Amino acid sequence: MDGFTYGRTKFSPTIIYALVCGFLTAISLWMSYHGISDWSFRMQKGFWNLMGFFSLLFTIGSVLLWFLKKKIIREKQRVPGSLAWVNGSTIKGLREAHVTLGWLAFTFGLGHSAFYLVNLPSRMNNVFSGIVALIGMILVLLTGIMYKHKMISMRTCRMSHRVISCIFGLLILAHI
């Protein structure tokens, strides 16, 4: 079974990731709407901005893991016998870590977005760019799910995931 398994489970990692993401998003929406007791609005805003920052860090980490995996594969193909410590488990582990960091980035980004959608600020420019970036992140996630579960052609999924990811990176830069 793909993914990290703890004991026997009949759920795929995608289902588990989606359930955890949904649960944390529900908590984020509740906290955004009701506020965190004993915290000023400014302190809450700082907390949710920190969630956006963590989302950015997880996104960067996910991309770096993908580049590292590609570099290792190319080096092994270029010089057979090099990187003797690298085997299929290493590559699979990097792929799973890439997916996990992607889900974490999505979850934290969704929490950040929830706060600003519930508590609309006076400057709407960042809200509009954030909504567009959130849509981009959702598209990256959906193409990743389609790629993992082979819902459409692998080549189409892989290319669309890469192209949308690059566009998403530009949207994040516009948002920041």
C-alpha contacts under 8 A as a table, 3 or more apart, distances in Angstrom:
res1	aa1	res2	aa2	distance
1	M	5	T	7.79
1	M	12	S	7.87
2	D	12	S	7.53
2	D	13	P	7.20
3	G	12	S	7.73
3	G	13	P	5.65
3	G	96	E	6.23
4	F	13	P	7.33
4	F	96	E	7.89
5	T	8	R	7.01
5	T	9	T	7.25
6	Y	9	T	7.62
9	T	12	S	7.89
11	F	15	I	6.16
11	F	16	I	6.72
12	S	15	I	5.42
12	S	16	I	6.59
13	P	16	I	4.99
13	P	17	Y	5.96
14	T	17	Y	5.08
14	T	18	A	6.02
14	T	145	I	7.52
15	I	18	A	5.09
15	I	19	L	6.09
16	I	19	L	5.15
16	I	20	V	6.20
17	Y	20	V	5.25
17	Y	21	C	5.98
17	Y	103	W	6.80
18	A	21	C	4.98
18	A	22	G	5.96
19	L	22	G	5.06
19	L	23	F	6.09
20	V	23	F	5.08
20	V	24	L	6.12
21	C	24	L	5.24
21	C	25	T	5.98
21	C	103	W	7.49
21	C	104	L	7.94
21	C	106	F	7.97
21	C	107	T	5.36
22	G	25	T	5.01
22	G	26	A	6.11
23	F	26	A	5.16
23	F	27	I	6.39
24	L	27	I	5.05
24	L	28	S	6.11
24	L	107	T	7.09
24	L	111	G	7.67
25	T	28	S	4.85
25	T	29	L	6.11
25	T	107	T	6.74
25	T	110	L	6.57
25	T	111	G	5.72
25	T	114	A	7.84
26	A	29	L	5.13
26	A	30	W	6.19
27	I	30	W	5.10
27	I	31	M	6.04
28	S	31	M	5.08
28	S	32	S	5.90
28	S	111	G	5.16
28	S	114	A	6.69
28	S	115	F	7.31
29	L	32	S	5.00
29	L	33	Y	6.07
29	L	111	G	7.13
29	L	114	A	5.70
29	L	115	F	6.82
29	L	118	V	7.73
30	W	33	Y	5.23
30	W	34	H	5.99
30	W	35	G	7.77
31	M	34	H	5.30
31	M	35	G	5.02
31	M	36	I	6.11
32	S	35	G	5.30
32	S	36	I	7.83
32	S	114	A	6.75
32	S	115	F	4.76
32	S	118	V	6.40
32	S	119	N	7.40
33	Y	115	F	7.53
33	Y	118	V	6.15
33	Y	119	N	7.62
35	G	39	W	7.81
35	G	41	F	7.94
35	G	44	Q	7.43
36	I	39	W	5.71
36	I	44	Q	7.04
39	W	42	R	7.96
39	W	43	M	5.86
39	W	44	Q	6.29
40	S	43	M	5.16
40	S	44	Q	6.30
41	F	44	Q	5.02
41	F	45	K	6.05
42	R	45	K	5.04
42	R	46	G	6.26
43	M	46	G	5.07
43	M	47	F	6.29
44	Q	47	F	4.99
44	Q	48	W	6.33
45	K	48	W	5.27
45	K	49	N	6.08
46	G	49	N	5.00
46	G	50	L	6.12
47	F	50	L	5.04
47	F	51	M	6.45
48	W	51	M	4.84
48	W	52	G	6.42
48	W	111	G	7.31
48	W	112	H	5.12
48	W	115	F	6.76
49	N	52	G	5.00
49	N	53	F	6.28
49	N	112	H	6.52
50	L	53	F	4.85
50	L	54	F	6.17
51	M	54	F	5.07
51	M	55	S	6.16
51	M	108	F	5.49
51	M	109	G	6.75
51	M	111	G	7.03
51	M	112	H	5.64
52	G	55	S	4.96
52	G	56	L	6.30
52	G	108	F	6.36
52	G	109	G	5.37
52	G	111	G	7.93
52	G	112	H	5.27
53	F	56	L	5.02
53	F	57	L	6.30
54	F	57	L	4.93
54	F	58	F	6.10
54	F	105	A	7.24
54	F	108	F	6.81
55	S	58	F	5.14
55	S	59	T	6.11
55	S	104	L	7.00
55	S	105	A	4.16
55	S	106	F	6.80
55	S	107	T	7.67
55	S	108	F	5.11
55	S	109	G	5.20
56	L	59	T	5.03
56	L	60	I	6.20
56	L	105	A	6.71
56	L	109	G	7.91
57	L	60	I	5.11
57	L	61	G	6.08
57	L	105	A	7.67
58	F	61	G	4.96
58	F	62	S	6.05
58	F	101	L	5.39
58	F	102	G	6.74
58	F	104	L	6.55
58	F	105	A	4.99
59	T	62	S	5.11
59	T	63	V	6.30
59	T	101	L	6.76
59	T	102	G	6.11
59	T	105	A	5.49
60	I	63	V	5.18
60	I	64	L	6.12
61	G	64	L	5.05
61	G	65	L	6.15
61	G	98	H	7.71
61	G	101	L	6.90
62	S	65	L	5.20
62	S	66	W	6.34
62	S	97	A	7.37
62	S	98	H	4.62
62	S	99	V	7.26
62	S	101	L	5.32
62	S	102	G	5.90
63	V	66	W	5.08
63	V	67	F	6.30
63	V	98	H	7.25
64	L	67	F	5.07
64	L	68	L	6.07
65	L	68	L	4.96
65	L	69	K	6.11
65	L	94	L	6.28
65	L	95	R	7.68
65	L	97	A	7.44
65	L	98	H	5.83
66	W	69	K	5.16
66	W	70	K	6.29
66	W	94	L	7.36
66	W	95	R	7.10
66	W	98	H	6.32
67	F	70	K	5.11
67	F	71	K	6.07
68	L	71	K	5.06
68	L	72	I	6.14
69	K	72	I	5.23
69	K	73	I	6.22
69	K	91	I	6.31
69	K	94	L	6.32
69	K	95	R	7.45
70	K	73	I	5.18
70	K	74	R	6.14
71	K	74	R	5.19
71	K	75	E	6.09
72	I	75	E	5.14
72	I	76	K	6.18
72	I	83	L	7.97
72	I	86	V	7.97
73	I	76	K	5.23
73	I	77	Q	6.24
74	R	77	Q	5.10
74	R	78	R	6.00
75	E	78	R	5.01
75	E	79	V	6.07
75	E	82	S	7.47
75	E	83	L	7.92
76	K	79	V	5.41
76	K	80	P	5.49
76	K	81	G	6.99
76	K	82	S	5.88
76	K	83	L	6.55
77	Q	80	P	5.82
79	V	82	S	5.69
81	G	84	A	6.07
83	L	86	V	5.61
84	A	87	N	7.59
86	V	89	S	7.82
86	V	90	T	5.76
86	V	91	I	7.41
87	N	90	T	5.41
87	N	91	I	6.68
88	G	91	I	5.22
88	G	92	K	6.02
89	S	92	K	4.99
89	S	93	G	5.89
90	T	93	G	5.05
90	T	94	L	6.25
91	I	94	L	5.14
91	I	95	R	6.22
92	K	95	R	5.01
92	K	96	E	6.13
93	G	96	E	5.08
93	G	97	A	6.05
94	L	97	A	5.05
94	L	98	H	6.09
95	R	98	H	5.04
95	R	99	V	6.35
96	E	99	V	5.06
96	E	100	T	6.11
97	A	100	T	4.99
97	A	101	L	6.04
98	H	101	L	5.33
98	H	102	G	6.14
99	V	102	G	4.99
99	V	103	W	6.31
100	T	103	W	5.19
100	T	104	L	6.24
101	L	104	L	4.95
101	L	105	A	6.02
102	G	105	A	5.07
102	G	106	F	6.20
102	G	141	L	7.69
103	W	106	F	5.00
103	W	107	T	6.09
103	W	141	L	7.78
104	L	107	T	5.06
104	L	108	F	6.08
105	A	108	F	5.36
105	A	109	G	5.87
106	F	109	G	5.05
106	F	110	L	5.92
106	F	137	M	6.85
106	F	138	I	7.77
106	F	141	L	7.74
107	T	110	L	5.10
107	T	111	G	6.28
108	F	111	G	5.06
108	F	112	H	6.22
109	G	112	H	5.01
109	G	113	S	6.07
109	G	134	L	7.56
110	L	113	S	4.95
110	L	114	A	5.98
110	L	134	L	7.42
111	G	114	A	5.05
111	G	115	F	6.52
112	H	115	F	5.54
112	H	116	Y	6.80
113	S	116	Y	5.32
113	S	117	L	6.06
113	S	130	G	7.14
113	S	131	I	7.61
113	S	134	L	7.48
114	A	117	L	5.09
114	A	118	V	6.07
115	F	118	V	5.29
115	F	119	N	5.93
116	Y	119	N	4.95
116	Y	120	L	5.33
116	Y	121	P	7.03
116	Y	127	V	7.10
117	L	120	L	5.60
117	L	127	V	7.70
120	L	124	M	7.70
120	L	127	V	7.66
121	P	124	M	6.49
121	P	127	V	7.79
123	R	126	N	6.75
123	R	127	V	7.54
124	M	127	V	4.95
124	M	128	F	6.18
125	N	128	F	5.33
125	N	129	S	6.28
126	N	129	S	5.12
126	N	130	G	5.80
126	N	175	H	5.92
126	N	176	I	7.84
127	V	130	G	4.91
127	V	131	I	6.10
128	F	131	I	5.13
128	F	132	V	6.32
129	S	132	V	5.11
129	S	133	A	6.06
129	S	171	L	7.15
129	S	174	A	6.80
129	S	175	H	5.11
130	G	133	A	4.92
130	G	134	L	5.98
130	G	172	I	7.75
130	G	175	H	5.75
131	I	134	L	4.95
131	I	135	I	6.22
132	V	135	I	5.12
132	V	136	G	6.26
132	V	171	L	7.16
133	A	136	G	4.93
133	A	137	M	6.14
133	A	168	F	6.25
133	A	171	L	5.22
133	A	172	I	5.94
133	A	175	H	7.21
134	L	137	M	4.95
134	L	138	I	6.17
135	I	138	I	5.05
135	I	139	L	6.26
136	G	139	L	5.08
136	G	140	V	6.24
136	G	164	I	6.94
136	G	165	S	7.78
136	G	167	I	7.46
136	G	168	F	5.23
136	G	171	L	7.61
137	M	140	V	5.01
137	M	141	L	6.18
137	M	165	S	7.82
137	M	168	F	6.36
138	I	141	L	5.04
138	I	142	L	6.11
139	L	142	L	5.04
139	L	143	T	6.08
139	L	164	I	7.05
140	V	143	T	5.31
140	V	144	G	6.10
140	V	161	H	5.77
140	V	164	I	5.94
140	V	165	S	5.87
140	V	168	F	7.71
141	L	144	G	5.05
141	L	145	I	6.21
142	L	145	I	5.06
142	L	146	M	6.15
143	T	146	M	4.96
143	T	147	Y	6.02
143	T	157	C	6.00
143	T	158	R	7.80
143	T	160	S	6.84
143	T	161	H	5.27
144	G	147	Y	5.00
144	G	148	K	6.12
144	G	157	C	7.48
144	G	158	R	7.90
144	G	161	H	6.18
145	I	148	K	5.12
145	I	149	H	6.10
146	M	149	H	5.31
146	M	150	K	5.63
146	M	151	M	4.99
146	M	152	I	6.68
146	M	157	C	6.58
147	Y	150	K	5.07
147	Y	151	M	6.74
147	Y	152	I	7.44
147	Y	154	M	6.08
147	Y	157	C	5.20
147	Y	158	R	6.36
150	K	153	S	6.79
150	K	154	M	6.20
152	I	156	T	7.22
152	I	157	C	6.66
153	S	156	T	5.27
153	S	157	C	6.16
154	M	157	C	5.09
154	M	158	R	5.95
155	R	158	R	5.20
155	R	159	M	6.11
156	T	159	M	5.32
156	T	160	S	5.99
157	C	160	S	5.21
157	C	161	H	5.91
158	R	161	H	5.15
158	R	162	R	6.25
159	M	162	R	5.13
159	M	163	V	6.08
160	S	163	V	5.10
160	S	164	I	5.86
161	H	164	I	5.35
161	H	165	S	5.93
162	R	165	S	5.03
162	R	166	C	6.30
163	V	166	C	5.21
163	V	167	I	6.34
164	I	167	I	4.98
164	I	168	F	5.92
165	S	168	F	4.88
165	S	169	G	6.19
166	C	169	G	5.07
166	C	170	L	6.53
167	I	170	L	5.13
167	I	171	L	6.25
168	F	171	L	4.92
168	F	172	I	6.18
169	G	172	I	5.16
169	G	173	L	6.37
170	L	173	L	5.08
170	L	174	A	6.27
171	L	174	A	5.01
171	L	175	H	6.12
172	I	175	H	4.91
172	I	176	I	6.15
173	L	176	I	5.28
